């Protein structure tokens, strides 16, 4: 799942370890989330949203939802 975690974290000047400590996970977990290799649980996603003071939807982009909202040329009938 694509996400804005790294961008928002860097904008605030936080390291991966600092962010992990704030939400109670390891630096490795933050790395995996940022790379899209690990989709966080809903409680963890809420913690991330709280720490960044935004909505979960502002942090994560479900690629399937994006594809449904932005149809391909074939879906548009072009």
C-alpha positions, 0 to 999 in steps of 0.5 A: 500500500502506498503511503506518505509516512516517510515524507511526513516524517522527514518534513517533521525532522523525525528519524524512523527510530523516533517515530517508532518510539512515539507509536510503540513499534520498532524502527524496522517496522517503520521502515517496512511500512514506509517501503510498502512491505507491511500494511499496519493494523487499523490500531497502528494506522490510527496511532500514525494518524494521531501522531501526524495530526491527520486522517488515516486516508491522508497517510495511506493510498489503497492502490485498488481504491485509486484504480477504481476512482481513476479509470484506465482508458479502457474503462473510460471507453477510449 
